[in-house]
């Protein structure tokens, strides 16, 4: 199998879906032409599909999402790119009050085949307004599917599924993963929405990690293995709908769980996952579920401070050891 | 409020002031991409023109020359606040100049004036010349909400606008042209239809709580 980067995998997903279905088109800031997007996700697509289907918008996030929504309920399948997920704040009415609710408010008349893609996370010195992990905002809104892929394989397969889905999807990439590489088959495949994946099988503790933190969890698991601790690492991949069963059956086996995400720990998705485990697998737990998340601070610009704002591999190792 | 029938191209009113404007722009983009000759009519009130969504939507429609007519029903008040407190220009239609599109003000209580202005704007949009802003000056007889005391406006002001009611005005015009009987027939039909709809609503059963989660998502 060949290796692709995360960004190449995303690009390939969009290319394949645009070739497959002429209703699919893309709009966003600086995505067209030779520029091909701030992170090059749409590189080469204008040359292949033309400027009508790869559309540069003004820097107007509310109308990027609103126009994509209007197109979605009238027969198109738009992919709207938010250059940074932080900019969703500018478009929140269109995401939360409009896209998420229109089907419900119209008694099921509409389908909303809309993908809102963007990248979040720290690690690149982009500071407070370009580094947030905002997935929990969207998880709290009934009507939105929320996806956070960690590997190139998942990024491609889930984006293709998202484009084919008839619900609004928040597709949250990570800026530190774009250049990461992984095996991606030549032949077509989909990754189903709502299915977690066990990224490393183990028996002693379950580490549930999202996005960039999956790799820190895997690193921690290797470190723990050297000390004779066999950790299982689960990537939910989709936060809404959440694959509870994969998480619960792992915890029933390991009897211990640590949840790791980059987003602020307080009120993060980890709180939901920890509560779910304690409600549904309390008798199987040998220790309280532990959560690791970002500190309660905006992401600072200073690289030293930025690094210390989010969970480290060492902190994951320490958290696991504290549970044993 | 959220009257919609997607099968007829009616995408619904919106609970958020100006929230529908970006969506209308997207529907116009969709019409172009699907290669139809559809034109989108996007309705909103005077208060909507002070929302960012109005600016973003009209600007994008103008930049892309999309087939959409922005129809502002200027009834002078956003809830209780008079437009003169919140809007600095003499006319709402003057905003159009900033987007390089036509801005037209008509007597919103004159059916034929609205018809003519709309026909021109729709024709222009259909010809690929882009959007227009059409402002109809009118008034809201009732409160913003049911049972509102309406202390922010005078009785005289309300009465003067009631005297300018567009329906009897247009009916009078039609009667002069010899269409009086037809007008009465249509008025009767409309009254019947509204009464049937009200009866249907009153007689329909309340929703089954088991349907609460229906339509949150399209099943997949």
Interface residues (C-beta under 8 A of the other chain):
Chain A: X25 X52 X53 X57 X58 X60 X62 X63 X65 X66 X67 X68 X69 X70 X71 X72 X73 X74 X75 X76 X78 X93 X94 X97 X98 X102 X103 X104 X105 X106 X107 X108 X109 X110 X111 X112 X142 X143 X145 X165 X166 X167 X193
Chain B: X2 X4 X5 X6 X7 X11 X12 X14 X15 X16 X19 X21 X22 X23 X24 X25 X26 X27 X28 X29 X30 X31 X33 X34 X52 X53 X56 X57 X59 X60 X63 X214 X215 X216 X217 X218 X220
